[in-house]
Amino acid sequence: MTQTRLLIGQTLSFESDPFQDGPEAATHTANGGVLIEDGLISKIGDAATLKSDHPDAALTDYGSKLILPGFIDAHVHYPQTAIIASWGKRLIDWLNTYTFPEEMRFHDPEFAGTIARTFFDLSLANGTTTVASYCTIHPESVDAFFGEAKSRGLRAFAGKTCMDRNAPDGLKDTVQSAYDDSKTLLDRWNGTERLGYAITPRFSPTSSREQLEALGTLWSEHPDCLMQTHLSEQTDEISWVKELFPEARDYLDTYEATGLLGEGGLYGHAIHLTDRERARLRETGGGLIHCPTSNMFIGSGLFDLGGLKSEGQTIGLATDTGGGSSFSMLRTMAAAYEVGQLRGRPAHPSELIWLATVGSAQALKVEDKIGRLATGFEADLVVLDLASTPAIAQREARATDIWEALFPTIMMGDDRAISAVHIKGEPIKTSL
């Protein structure tokens, strides 16, 4: 029997990219509705019309709250959940001081499962309904992540992190085990319900050329999968790559020469790119993942959002927990705005919401499934209270349009702004 739900509230849907077409790319309906059948969006439109046409639908009236697609976090490290907001380090020191000791613990399936549950609780409480995560070198960490996502019915992506050098002995695999473990996990999880595998070399400094080539071969054998890694996050990292790969033209070339550049590739950070790297990323269709809270927290630099979008790059948005200092995509949007201000090109609220929904969906190659309020899309939704705190409420009360009403929540909102989350149309409990 078809389960039909009707959600009533303000709605915001995109017909095109606001970076190209401005705020007019979005349609705001003050008294809108979203009709859901069997976990998919069946119709969006005027609330009164939908109520009249579907009197038997289970009705939830959210009043003046805003119904949006669930947020999509395109680059996270779920194993770093417990070390988020650790003090005082830049990238390499962060890895050695905090990340690697914590990741050593993920050989234990029970420990990995506990962290996976906490991670998804925190993400969902902040309105994030899809993530792409790095795991650790341990297959147990991948099974824990996907098992938890599957139990909640989530669309999620992840992969075993591969490292065969410049890491502690307990966190190193080999060329062969990286390929074999990744292939086994890929065969087990990719395409299972709403799950997708991402081939995952951490970054060039922790993989030999031979390991990168093996993973490039695996990707060529399974081109439907994603591939995720890091690129040009910090200047000292780039210098290290030059020492390790003296034959490479630049950082990106360490991936390009080993079969790890292409559509479906996710390149986290991508701050300090050369002109050649920018051109090749655009030509090959790789996705650049903007991680602004992380970039500021560990002092990486200022991502060129405006310039890269004007070139036609595919860009998603991400918290990068735990290098990023918040599980909230609202806080991440606020940080993206602040970075834009420092670069002289602040993002409009429509652009920030686009990045957190459609932009990330495009990078993850699921823009036909999630990220929009549109017929046929999966009904993963977040409902925002645009007056969730006294400070936000007094500012929202003066708003003259939806963008002025929404922007205070982007800049000052947190999990208190998340009134409801729906997964495949079903409301879920998000309180911890």
C-alpha positions in Angstrom: 0.0 0.0 0.0 1.4 3.4 -1.0 2.3 5.6 2.0 1.5 9.2 1.2 2.7 12.1 3.3 2.1 15.8 2.8 4.5 18.3 4.5 3.3 21.9 4.6 5.5 25.0 5.2 7.7 27.4 3.3 9.6 25.6 0.4 12.6 26.6 -1.5 13.6 24.8 -4.8 16.2 25.4 -7.4 15.7 25.4 -11.1 19.2 26.4 -12.0 22.6 27.4 -10.5 22.4 30.7 -8.6 26.1 31.2 -9.2 25.1 31.6 -12.9 21.6 32.9 -12.6 21.4 34.7 -9.3 18.8 34.2 -6.6 16.2 34.0 -9.3 17.4 30.4 -9.9 15.3 29.5 -6.8 11.6 29.4 -6.3 10.3 30.3 -2.9 6.7 29.4 -1.9 5.6 31.0 1.3 2.7 28.5 1.7 4.1 25.5 0.0 3.9 21.8 0.3 5.9 18.6 -0.5 3.9 15.5 -1.3 5.8 12.2 -0.6 4.9 8.8 -1.9 6.9 5.7 -1.1 9.9 7.7 0.0 10.1 9.9 -3.1 8.9 13.4 -3.7 5.7 13.1 -5.8 4.8 16.8 -6.1 5.8 20.2 -4.8 3.5 23.2 -5.0 0.9 25.3 -3.3 -0.2 23.9 0.0 -3.9 24.5 -0.4 -3.9 22.8 -3.8 -2.0 19.8 -2.6 -4.3 19.5 0.5 -7.3 19.6 -1.7 -6.0 17.2 -4.3 -4.7 14.7 -1.7 -7.1 14.7 1.3 -6.1 11.3 2.5 -2.3 12.1 2.8 -0.9 12.1 6.3 -0.4 15.8 7.0 2.3 17.5 8.9 2.0 21.3 9.0 5.3 23.0 9.8 3.7 26.5 9.6 6.3 29.1 8.7 9.3 26.8 8.9 11.3 26.2 5.8 11.4 22.8 4.1 14.7 22.1 2.2 16.5 19.1 0.8 18.7 17.5 3.5 22.2 18.8 3.7 24.9 16.8 1.9 28.4 16.8 3.6 30.8 15.8 0.8 34.0 15.3 2.8 34.2 14.0 6.4 36.4 11.7 8.6 34.0 9.9 10.8 36.9 8.3 12.7 37.9 11.8 13.9 34.5 12.4 15.6 36.0 12.2 19.1 39.0 14.4 18.4 37.0 17.3 16.9 38.2 20.7 18.2 41.6 19.6 19.3 44.0 22.5 19.8 46.8 24.1 18.0 48.0 22.1 15.1 48.5 22.4 11.3 47.9 19.6 8.9 50.9 17.3 9.3 51.1 17.8 13.1 47.3 17.3 13.3 47.7 13.9 11.7 50.6 12.8 13.8 49.3 14.2 17.1 45.6 13.5 17.0 44.4 11.6 13.9 46.8 8.7 13.6 46.6 7.7 17.3 42.8 7.8 17.2 42.6 5.8 14.0 44.7 3.0 15.5 41.7 2.1 17.6 39.4 1.3 14.6 40.7 -2.3 14.3 38.1 -3.0 17.0 34.6 -3.4 15.4 32.9 -2.5 18.6 34.8 0.7 19.0 34.2 1.6 15.3 30.5 0.9 15.7 30.2 3.2 18.7 31.9 6.1 16.9 29.8 5.5 13.8 26.6 5.7 15.8 27.8 8.9 17.5 28.8 10.4 14.2 25.5 9.7 12.5 23.6 11.0 15.5 25.5 14.2 15.4 25.2 14.6 11.6 21.4 14.0 11.6 20.8 16.3 14.5 22.4 19.0 12.4 20.2 18.3 9.3 22.8 16.3 7.3 21.2 13.4 5.6 24.1 12.2 3.3 27.8 12.1 3.9 31.0 11.0 2.1 33.4 9.7 4.7 37.0 8.5 4.9 37.3 5.4 7.2 40.6 4.0 8.4 42.9 1.4 6.9 40.9 -1.3 8.8 38.1 -3.0 6.9 36.2 -3.1 10.2 35.9 0.6 10.2 34.2 0.5 6.7 31.8 -2.2 7.8 30.9 -0.3 10.9 30.2 2.9 8.9 28.1 1.2 6.2 26.3 -1.0 8.6 25.2 1.9 10.7 24.2 3.9 7.6 22.2 0.9 6.2 20.4 0.4 9.5 19.1 4.0 9.3 18.2 3.8 5.6 20.7 6.6 4.6 22.3 7.4 1.4 26.0 7.4 2.2 29.5 7.0 0.7 32.8 5.8 2.3 35.9 3.9 1.7 38.9 2.3 3.4 41.7 4.8 3.7 44.9 3.5 2.0 48.4 4.4 3.2 51.6 2.5 2.7 54.2 5.1 3.9 54.7 8.1 6.1 52.3 6.8 8.7 52.7 4.7 11.9 53.3 1.0 11.3 49.8 0.1 12.7 48.2 2.3 10.1 50.1 1.2 7.0 48.8 -1.3 4.4 50.6 -2.4 1.2 50.1 -1.9 -2.5 48.4 -5.3 -2.7 46.4 -5.1 0.5 45.1 -1.7 -0.4 43.8 -3.0 -3.7 42.5 -6.3 -2.3 40.8 -4.8 0.8 39.2 -2.0 -1.2 37.9 -4.4 -3.9 36.4 -6.7 -1.3 34.7 -3.9 0.5 33.6 -2.4 -2.8 32.0 -5.7 -3.9 30.3 -6.0 -0.5 28.9 -2.5 -0.1 28.8 -0.5 -3.4 25.2 -0.4 -4.6 23.8 -2.1 -1.5 20.5 -0.2 -0.9 21.6 3.5 -0.8 25.3 3.0 -0.2 28.2 3.8 -2.5 31.9 2.9 -2.2 34.6 5.6 -2.6 38.1 4.4 -3.4 40.2 6.3 -0.9 43.9 7.1 -1.0 44.3 9.5 1.9 46.7 11.7 -0.1 49.9 11.4 -2.1 52.3 11.8 0.8 51.0 8.7 2.5 50.8 6.5 -0.7 53.6 5.4 -2.8 53.3 5.8 -6.6 52.8 2.1 -6.8 49.9 2.2 -4.4 48.3 5.2 -6.2 48.6 3.2 -9.5 47.0 0.1 -7.9 44.0 2.2 -6.8 43.9 3.9 -10.2 43.6 0.5 -11.7 40.8 -0.4 -9.3 38.9 2.8 -10.2 39.3 2.0 -13.9 37.7 -1.4 -13.2 34.9 0.2 -11.3 34.3 3.6 -12.9 30.8 3.8 -11.3 32.5 4.3 -7.9 33.6 7.6 -6.4 37.3 8.2 -5.7 38.1 10.6 -2.8 41.4 12.1 -1.7 43.0 15.4 -0.6 44.6 18.0 -2.8 46.7 21.2 -2.1 45.4 21.8 1.4 48.5 23.6 2.8 51.6 25.1 1.3 54.0 22.9 3.3 52.1 19.8 2.2 52.6 20.9 -1.4 56.3 21.3 -0.8 56.4 17.8 0.7 54.6 16.4 -2.4 57.3 18.0 -4.6 60.0 16.2 -2.6 58.2 12.8 -2.7 57.3 13.1 -6.4 60.1 15.1 -8.1 58.9 13.9 -11.6 55.4 15.3 -11.1 54.4 18.6 -12.8 52.4 19.6 -9.7 50.4 18.0 -6.9 47.4 17.1 -9.2 49.8 15.3 -11.5 50.5 12.7 -8.8 46.9 11.6 -9.2 46.6 12.3 -13.0 49.7 10.1 -13.8 48.3 7.2 -11.7 44.7 7.1 -13.0 43.1 9.0 -10.2 41.9 12.1 -12.0 38.4 12.1 -13.5 34.7 12.5 -13.2 33.6 11.0 -9.9 36.9 12.1 -8.2 36.5 14.2 -5.1 39.4 16.4 -4.3 39.2 17.8 -0.8 40.3 21.4 0.0 42.0 22.3 -3.4 43.0 25.7 -2.1 46.4 26.4 -3.6 45.9 25.3 -7.2 48.1 26.2 -10.2 46.5 27.3 -13.4 47.3 23.9 -15.0 45.6 22.1 -12.1 42.5 24.3 -12.4 42.3 23.7 -16.1 42.7 19.9 -15.8 40.1 19.6 -13.0 37.6 21.5 -15.1 38.3 19.5 -18.2 38.1 16.1 -16.5 35.0 16.9 -14.3 36.5 16.3 -10.9 34.7 17.6 -7.9 36.3 20.2 -5.6 35.2 20.0 -2.0 35.2 23.3 -0.1 35.9 22.7 3.6 35.9 26.2 5.1 35.7 25.6 8.8 38.6 23.1 8.6 40.6 25.5 6.4 40.4 28.2 8.9 40.7 26.0 12.0 44.1 24.5 10.9 45.2 27.5 9.0 45.2 26.2 5.5 44.1 29.2 3.4 41.2 30.7 1.5 39.4 28.7 -1.1 38.6 30.6 -4.3 34.9 29.8 -4.5 33.9 32.7 -6.8 36.8 32.2 -9.2 36.5 28.4 -9.4 32.7 28.5 -9.9 33.1 31.2 -12.6 35.4 28.7 -14.4 32.7 26.1 -14.4 34.2 23.8 -11.7 32.0 21.4 -9.8 32.1 22.3 -6.2 30.6 20.7 -3.1 30.6 21.8 0.5 31.8 19.9 3.6 32.5 20.1 7.3 35.7 18.0 7.1 35.0 16.8 10.7 37.1 16.5 12.8 39.6 18.9 11.1 36.6 21.0 10.7 35.3 22.3 14.0 31.6 21.7 13.6 29.2 19.0 12.5 26.8 21.7 11.3 26.4 22.5 7.6 24.9 25.8 8.7 28.1 26.7 10.4 30.0 25.5 7.3 27.9 27.8 5.1 28.6 30.6 7.5 32.4 29.9 7.2 32.1 29.8 3.4 30.5 33.2 3.5 33.3 34.5 5.8 36.0 33.1 3.5 34.3 34.8 0.6 34.4 38.1 2.4 38.1 37.7 2.9 38.6 37.0 -0.8 36.3 40.0 -1.8 33.5 37.9 -3.2 31.0 36.9 -0.4 28.5 34.2 -1.4 24.8 35.0 -1.5 22.5 32.9 0.7 21.1 31.2 -2.4 24.6 30.1 -3.4 25.4 28.8 0.1 22.2 26.6 0.2 22.9 25.4 -3.3 26.5 24.3 -2.3 25.1 22.4 0.7 22.5 20.6 -1.4 22.7 20.5 -5.2 26.4 21.3 -5.4 27.5 18.5 -3.1 25.0 16.1 -4.9 26.7 17.0 -8.2 30.1 16.3 -6.8 28.9 12.9 -5.5 27.3 12.1 -8.9 23.8 11.7 -7.3 22.3 15.0 -8.5 19.5 13.0 -10.1 18.6 11.4 -6.7 19.1 13.9 -3.9 19.7 17.6 -3.3 16.5 19.1 -4.7 12.9 19.5 -3.9 11.7 18.1 -7.2 9.5 15.3 -8.5 11.1 11.9 -8.4 13.8 12.8 -5.9 14.4 10.9 -2.7 12.6 12.6 0.2 15.6 13.3 2.4 14.6 16.6 3.9 15.4 19.1 6.6 13.0 21.5 8.2 14.5 24.8 9.4 13.1 27.0 12.1 14.1 30.5 10.9 13.5 31.9 14.4 15.2 29.3 16.5 16.9 31.6 19.0 16.0 35.1 20.3 18.9 36.7 18.4 17.9 35.0 15.1 14.2 35.6 15.7 14.5 39.4 16.2 16.6 39.7 13.0 14.3 37.4 10.9 11.3 39.5 12.0 12.6 42.4 10.0 13.2 40.4 6.8 11.7 41.6 3.6 12.4 38.5 1.5 13.3 34.8 2.0 17.0 35.4 1.7 17.0 38.1 4.4 14.9 35.7 6.5 17.2 32.7 5.9 20.6 34.4 6.2 20.5 34.9 10.0 20.0 31.2 10.4 22.9 30.4 8.1 25.2 32.7 10.1 24.0 32.1 13.6 22.0 28.8 13.5 23.0 25.5 15.0 21.2 22.2 15.8 18.4 24.2 17.5 17.4 25.4 14.0 16.7 21.8 12.9 13.0 21.3 13.6 12.7 18.0 11.7 14.6 15.6 9.5 13.0 13.1 7.1 14.7 10.1 5.6 12.9 8.7 2.6 10.0 10.7 3.7 9.8 9.3 7.3 10.4 11.7 10.2 13.3 10.6 12.4 14.3 11.5 15.9 17.4 13.7 15.9 18.0 14.5 19.6 21.0 12.9 21.2 
